[in-house]
Amino acid sequence: MSQLKIGLIGNGSISESHLQSYQNNSKAVLWAICDLNESRAQTSADKYNIPHVYTDYRELLANPEIQAISICTWNNSHAEISIAALEAGKDVLCEKPLCKTLDEAERVEEAVRRTGKFLQVGYVRRHASNIAVLKKFIDAGDLGEIYFAKASMIRRLGNPGGWFSDKERSGGGPLIDIGVHVIDLCWYLMGKPKVKSVSGNTYNKLGNRSNIENYSFYQAADYDASHNTVEDMANALIRFENGASLLVDVSFSLHAKQDSASVNIYGEKGGAEIEPNLSIVSEQHNTMINIEPQITTPGFDFEESFQNEINHFIDSCLGIIETNSPVEDGVEIIKILNAIYKSSEEGKEIYF
């Protein structure tokens, strides 16, 4: 079997997970890499034996041998590059979020339909092994209709700075960076209902807290302690047309005792705790029971999930399976994210 030739655009920190996962898959071969920083791209090319190095993504897309690409650039370039790649006849894996605005998302969706190529959105948490287990319970009807979910991803000191803290490049802060993951995961497990209304709040009270000493945290390569234009935290209540609801809160910076992660879904017949570890709740014979699935990875394992995501993308490119993260899902999540920001700005609930 011939290998799928892959091009990667954007050689920032997340690109390493893409590169390593492609290298681990025998159905793919890394064929080209592009970054504005040529020396950085060349370093990765040397490490992964990538034969073609570019500083202009248009030149990479013009290479007729490349069949599929990963987009790992700043959020504000996702739509532009995705559309160009689709028009160049490439299948696309675009890192989350799909883009910054709903208008951009709809233009990407139109490009998918017009070109006949496909785009997978990088919702890595959908590919966790514990989610695969839980999905079987949900699809079998063991939880019944899922009518409520709540998700919380709290960092007490976790603004990475750099482009993450620049609203022009990122589109926002913790909501669009980490909130997108848990909003999408809950929405996916709830059966992807259509959004009806959104009520959201965002706060910018603490900034990047560069004054804090004696406590380490991840900093982007272009970290600048003097610059921050994104929110510290956000919360929202999302209502869906089928009557279900989702409650979410996320933060980069908050006066919390510790970092925390909690994701839960609740159905008519049972519920599930997903973060920090998978646990299923139900009742039998008038008795409430907690089910602890015996799986190797009960929680979210980033490396394993990323490998699963890349494997899924490759198999989708080859026509072996149909992607579980199509462009339409990316559009719906951007609609929700944009509405949360709009609700906060206008101080009112947003209806669709």
C-alpha positions as CSV (number, residue, x, y, z in Angstrom):
1,M,0.0,0.0,0.0
2,S,1.3,3.4,-0.9
3,Q,1.8,5.9,1.9
4,L,-0.3,9.1,2.3
5,K,2.1,12.1,1.8
6,I,1.5,14.7,4.6
7,G,2.4,18.3,4.8
8,L,2.4,20.3,8.0
9,I,1.8,24.0,8.3
10,G,2.8,25.8,11.5
11,N,5.7,24.4,13.5
12,G,4.7,25.6,17.0
13,S,4.4,23.5,20.1
14,I,1.3,21.5,19.1
15,S,2.9,20.5,15.8
16,E,5.2,18.1,17.7
17,S,2.2,15.9,18.6
18,H,1.2,15.9,14.9
19,L,4.7,15.0,13.6
20,Q,5.3,12.3,16.2
21,S,1.9,10.7,15.5
22,Y,2.3,10.7,11.8
23,Q,5.7,9.2,12.1
24,N,4.1,6.4,14.2
25,N,1.6,5.5,11.5
26,S,2.9,3.3,8.7
27,K,0.2,4.5,6.3
28,A,1.6,8.0,6.2
29,V,4.9,9.7,5.4
30,L,5.8,13.3,6.4
31,W,6.6,15.0,3.1
32,A,6.8,18.7,3.8
33,I,6.8,21.2,6.6
34,C,6.2,25.0,6.6
35,D,6.9,27.7,9.2
36,L,7.6,31.4,9.1
37,N,10.7,30.5,11.1
38,E,12.8,28.6,8.6
39,S,15.4,27.4,11.0
40,R,12.7,26.0,13.3
41,A,11.1,24.2,10.4
42,Q,14.5,22.8,9.2
43,T,15.2,21.5,12.7
44,S,11.9,19.5,12.6
45,A,12.6,18.4,9.1
46,D,16.0,17.0,10.1
47,K,14.5,15.3,13.2
48,Y,11.7,13.6,11.2
49,N,13.5,13.2,7.8
50,I,11.1,15.5,6.0
51,P,12.4,16.2,2.5
52,H,10.7,19.6,1.8
53,V,10.9,22.7,3.9
54,Y,8.9,25.9,3.1
55,T,8.3,29.3,4.7
56,D,5.3,30.1,2.6
57,Y,2.3,27.8,2.9
58,R,1.2,28.5,-0.6
59,E,4.4,26.9,-1.9
60,L,3.7,23.8,0.2
61,L,0.2,23.6,-1.2
62,A,1.5,23.9,-4.7
63,N,3.5,20.6,-4.2
64,P,1.3,18.1,-6.2
65,E,2.7,15.1,-4.2
66,I,1.1,16.2,-1.0
67,Q,-2.3,14.7,-0.4
68,A,-3.2,15.9,3.1
69,I,-2.1,18.5,5.5
70,S,-2.2,19.4,9.2
71,I,-2.8,23.1,10.1
72,C,-1.1,24.1,13.3
73,T,-1.0,27.9,12.9
74,W,-2.5,30.7,14.9
75,N,-6.3,30.6,15.0
76,N,-6.7,33.8,12.9
77,S,-5.1,31.9,9.9
78,H,-7.0,28.7,10.1
79,A,-9.8,29.6,7.7
80,E,-7.6,31.2,5.1
81,I,-5.2,28.2,5.0
82,S,-8.0,25.6,5.2
83,I,-9.8,27.1,2.2
84,A,-6.5,27.4,0.2
85,A,-5.6,23.7,1.0
86,L,-9.1,22.4,0.1
87,E,-8.9,24.4,-3.2
88,A,-5.5,22.9,-3.8
89,G,-7.0,19.4,-3.6
90,K,-5.7,18.5,-0.1
91,D,-7.6,16.8,2.7
92,V,-7.3,18.9,5.9
93,L,-6.8,18.3,9.6
94,C,-7.3,21.7,11.2
95,E,-6.4,22.2,14.8
96,K,-9.2,23.5,17.0
97,P,-10.8,25.9,16.9
98,L,-11.9,25.7,13.3
99,C,-11.4,29.5,13.1
100,K,-12.3,32.7,14.9
101,T,-15.7,33.7,13.6
102,L,-18.9,32.1,12.3
103,D,-18.5,33.9,8.9
104,E,-15.1,32.3,8.5
105,A,-16.5,28.9,9.6
106,E,-19.3,29.0,7.0
107,R,-16.8,29.9,4.3
108,V,-14.7,26.9,5.2
109,E,-17.8,24.7,5.1
110,E,-18.7,26.0,1.7
111,A,-15.2,25.2,0.5
112,V,-15.5,21.6,1.6
113,R,-18.7,21.2,-0.3
114,R,-17.4,23.0,-3.4
115,T,-14.1,21.1,-3.6
116,G,-15.3,17.6,-2.6
117,K,-12.4,17.3,-0.2
118,F,-12.9,16.8,3.5
119,L,-11.8,18.6,6.6
120,Q,-11.5,17.1,10.1
121,V,-11.5,19.4,13.1
122,G,-8.9,18.7,15.7
123,Y,-11.1,17.8,18.7
124,V,-8.6,15.5,20.3
125,R,-10.8,14.6,23.3
126,R,-13.3,12.8,21.1
127,H,-10.5,10.3,20.4
128,A,-9.7,9.4,24.0
129,S,-10.1,5.7,24.8
130,N,-12.4,6.4,27.7
131,I,-14.7,8.3,25.4
132,A,-14.8,5.3,23.0
133,V,-15.9,3.1,25.9
134,L,-18.5,5.6,27.1
135,K,-19.9,6.2,23.6
136,K,-20.8,2.5,23.4
137,F,-22.9,2.8,26.5
138,I,-24.5,5.9,25.2
139,D,-25.2,4.5,21.7
140,A,-26.7,1.4,23.3
141,G,-29.2,3.6,25.2
142,D,-27.8,2.7,28.7
143,L,-27.8,6.4,29.8
144,G,-31.1,7.2,28.1
145,E,-31.6,10.7,26.8
146,I,-28.8,13.0,28.0
147,Y,-30.5,16.2,29.1
148,F,-27.8,18.0,31.1
149,A,-24.0,18.3,31.1
150,K,-21.5,20.5,33.0
151,A,-17.9,21.0,32.4
152,S,-15.2,23.0,34.3
153,M,-11.5,23.5,33.3
154,I,-9.9,25.8,35.9
155,R,-6.3,27.0,35.8
156,R,-5.3,29.2,38.7
157,L,-2.2,30.5,36.9
158,G,-2.2,29.3,33.3
159,N,-2.2,32.1,30.7
160,P,0.5,30.9,28.3
161,G,1.1,34.4,26.9
162,G,2.4,35.0,23.4
163,W,-0.2,34.5,20.7
164,F,-2.5,32.8,23.3
165,S,-2.9,36.1,25.0
166,D,-3.3,38.1,21.8
167,K,-7.0,38.3,20.9
168,E,-6.3,39.3,17.3
169,R,-4.4,36.1,16.7
170,S,-6.2,33.7,19.1
171,G,-9.8,35.0,19.0
172,G,-10.0,34.9,22.8
173,G,-8.6,33.3,25.9
174,P,-9.5,30.2,27.9
175,L,-13.0,29.9,26.3
176,I,-11.6,29.4,22.8
177,D,-8.5,27.6,23.9
178,I,-9.5,25.0,26.5
179,G,-13.2,25.7,26.7
180,V,-13.7,24.6,23.1
181,H,-12.5,21.1,24.1
182,V,-15.0,20.4,26.9
183,I,-17.9,22.2,25.2
184,D,-17.3,20.1,22.1
185,L,-16.9,16.9,24.1
186,C,-20.2,17.4,26.0
187,W,-22.1,18.4,22.8
188,Y,-20.7,15.4,21.0
189,L,-21.8,13.0,23.7
190,M,-25.2,14.7,24.0
191,G,-25.9,13.7,20.4
192,K,-24.9,17.1,18.9
193,P,-28.2,18.9,19.4
194,K,-28.8,22.3,17.7
195,V,-28.1,25.3,19.9
196,K,-31.2,27.4,20.9
197,S,-29.7,30.1,23.1
198,V,-26.5,31.1,25.0
199,S,-26.0,33.2,28.1
200,G,-22.3,33.9,28.8
201,N,-20.0,36.0,30.9
202,T,-16.3,36.8,30.5
203,Y,-14.0,38.5,32.9
204,N,-10.7,40.2,32.6
205,K,-9.7,41.1,36.2
206,L,-6.3,39.5,36.8
207,G,-4.5,39.6,33.4
208,N,-1.5,37.3,32.9
209,R,-0.4,37.6,36.5
210,S,3.3,37.8,35.5
211,N,3.9,39.2,39.0
212,I,3.5,35.8,40.6
213,E,6.7,34.3,41.9
214,N,7.7,30.7,43.1
215,Y,5.1,29.0,40.9
216,S,5.9,27.6,37.5
217,F,3.5,27.5,34.6
218,Y,3.6,26.9,30.8
219,Q,4.7,29.8,28.8
220,A,4.5,30.2,25.0
221,A,7.7,30.6,23.0
222,D,6.8,34.3,22.4
223,Y,5.6,35.0,25.9
224,D,5.4,38.7,26.7
225,A,4.6,39.6,30.2
226,S,3.4,43.1,29.2
227,H,0.8,42.0,26.7
228,N,-2.7,40.5,27.3
229,T,-5.9,41.2,25.5
230,V,-7.9,38.0,26.3
231,E,-10.3,37.1,29.1
232,D,-9.2,35.5,32.4
233,M,-12.2,33.3,32.7
234,A,-15.6,32.6,31.1
235,N,-18.8,30.9,32.1
236,A,-21.9,30.1,30.1
237,L,-25.3,28.3,30.1
238,I,-26.0,26.8,26.7
239,R,-29.6,25.7,25.8
240,F,-30.4,23.4,23.0
241,E,-33.5,22.9,20.8
242,N,-34.3,19.5,22.4
243,G,-34.5,21.0,25.9
244,A,-31.0,19.9,27.0
245,S,-28.6,22.3,28.6
246,L,-24.8,22.6,29.2
247,L,-23.2,24.6,31.9
248,V,-19.5,25.4,31.5
249,D,-16.8,27.5,33.2
250,V,-13.1,27.8,32.2
251,S,-10.2,30.0,33.3
252,F,-6.6,30.9,32.5
253,S,-6.3,32.8,35.7
254,L,-8.5,32.6,38.9
255,H,-8.0,32.9,42.6
256,A,-8.7,29.2,43.0
257,K,-7.0,26.9,45.5
258,Q,-5.8,24.5,42.8
259,D,-6.2,23.6,39.1
260,S,-9.2,21.4,38.5
261,A,-11.0,19.6,35.7
262,S,-14.5,18.2,35.8
263,V,-16.7,16.9,33.0
264,N,-20.1,15.2,33.7
265,I,-23.1,14.2,31.6
266,Y,-26.5,13.2,33.0
267,G,-29.3,11.1,31.3
268,E,-32.7,9.7,32.1
269,K,-31.3,6.2,32.8
270,G,-27.8,7.0,34.0
271,G,-24.9,9.5,34.0
272,A,-21.1,9.6,33.6
273,E,-18.2,11.4,35.2
274,I,-15.6,11.8,32.4
275,E,-12.9,14.0,34.1
276,P,-10.8,13.1,36.0
277,N,-11.6,9.4,35.3
278,L,-14.5,7.6,33.6
279,S,-17.2,6.4,36.0
280,I,-20.7,5.5,35.0
281,V,-23.7,5.9,37.3
282,S,-27.0,4.0,37.0
283,E,-29.6,2.2,39.1
284,Q,-30.7,-1.4,39.2
285,H,-33.3,-3.1,41.3
286,N,-34.1,0.2,43.0
287,T,-30.5,0.6,44.0
288,M,-28.1,3.3,42.8
289,I,-24.8,1.9,41.5
290,N,-21.5,3.3,40.4
291,I,-19.8,1.5,37.6
292,E,-16.0,1.7,37.3
293,P,-15.0,0.5,33.8
294,Q,-11.9,-1.5,33.9
295,I,-9.8,0.1,31.1
296,T,-6.1,0.8,30.8
297,T,-6.6,4.6,30.6
298,P,-9.7,5.7,32.6
299,G,-8.8,9.4,32.2
300,F,-7.7,11.6,29.3
301,D,-4.3,10.6,28.0
302,F,-3.1,13.3,25.6
303,E,-0.5,11.3,23.7
304,E,-2.7,8.3,23.2
305,S,-5.6,10.4,22.2
306,F,-3.6,12.4,19.7
307,Q,-2.3,9.2,18.1
308,N,-5.9,8.0,17.8
309,E,-6.9,11.3,16.2
310,I,-4.1,11.2,13.6
311,N,-4.9,7.5,12.9
312,H,-8.5,8.5,12.4
313,F,-7.6,11.3,10.1
314,I,-5.4,9.1,7.9
315,D,-8.0,6.3,7.7
316,S,-10.6,9.0,6.7
317,C,-8.3,10.3,4.0
318,L,-7.9,6.8,2.7
319,G,-11.7,6.2,2.7
320,I,-11.5,3.4,5.3
321,I,-13.8,5.3,7.7
322,E,-15.8,8.5,7.8
323,T,-14.4,11.2,10.1
324,N,-16.2,11.7,13.3
325,S,-15.2,15.4,13.5
326,P,-16.5,16.9,10.2
327,V,-16.5,20.6,9.3
328,E,-20.2,20.9,10.2
329,D,-19.3,20.2,13.8
330,G,-16.6,22.9,13.7
331,V,-19.2,25.4,12.5
332,E,-21.7,24.6,15.3
333,I,-19.0,25.0,18.0
334,I,-17.8,28.3,16.6
335,K,-21.4,29.5,16.6
336,I,-21.6,28.6,20.3
337,L,-18.2,30.2,21.2
338,N,-19.0,33.4,19.3
339,A,-22.4,33.6,21.0
340,I,-20.9,33.4,24.5
341,Y,-18.5,36.3,23.7
342,K,-21.4,38.3,22.2
343,S,-23.7,37.5,25.2
344,S,-21.0,38.8,27.5
345,E,-20.4,42.0,25.5
346,E,-24.1,42.8,25.2
347,G,-25.1,41.6,28.6
348,K,-28.0,39.5,27.4
349,E,-28.9,36.0,26.2
350,I,-28.3,35.3,22.6
351,Y,-31.0,33.4,20.7
352,F,-30.7,31.6,17.4
